[in-house]
């Protein structure tokens, strides 16, 4: 007699969850490596003021 397939849904869900967890780990590893490379290269974040310096002429209008 063969195995019954009463728990096929559980096995499929477990396999999908395992694959998703693997993909999440890979993406986290890639993101961590990119951040580490950015820090080493000295690339500023987009949120920092260094990324886009503001010119004083834009904020101050000359009266001459």
N, C-alpha and C positions, 0 to 999 in steps of 0.2 A: 504494500500500500504506500502511496505517496503522501507527502506532507499536505495538510490542509492549508488553504490560503486565507484563513480567517483573519490573519494579522498583516495582510499585504499592505493595507493602508498605513499602518504604523511604521512598517519598514521603509516605505517610500518617503514618509514624512521625515523619518530619522535621517535618511540618506540625503534628502534635500537640505535639511538643517546642517548636516555635516559639511556639505559642499558650500553652503552659504557662509559658514564659519571660516572655512579655508579661504574663500574669496575675501572676506573681511580682513583676515590676518594679512593677506598679501597686499591689499590696498593700504592698510596701516603701515606696513613695512616700507612700501614705496613712498608714502607721504613723509614718514620720518626721515628717510634718506634724502628726499628733496629739501626738507627743512634744514637738515644738517649741512647739505651742500650750499644752501643759500646763506647760512650763517658763516661758513668758511669763506665764501666768495665775497661776503660783505654786502650782499644785495639787501637793501632796505625793504621793509614791508610796505604795502600800498597804504596802510593806515597811518604810517609815520609822516611827520612833517618833512623829513629829509627826502622822501620819495618825490614830492612835487614842491619845490621851494616857491614860496610866494614872493612876488616882486613888490617892493614898497611903492612903486609908481602906480600900481593898480589901486591901492588903498588911499593914497594921498594925491589930491589934485593940486596941481601947481596954480598959483595965482598970478604968474608973470605973463 
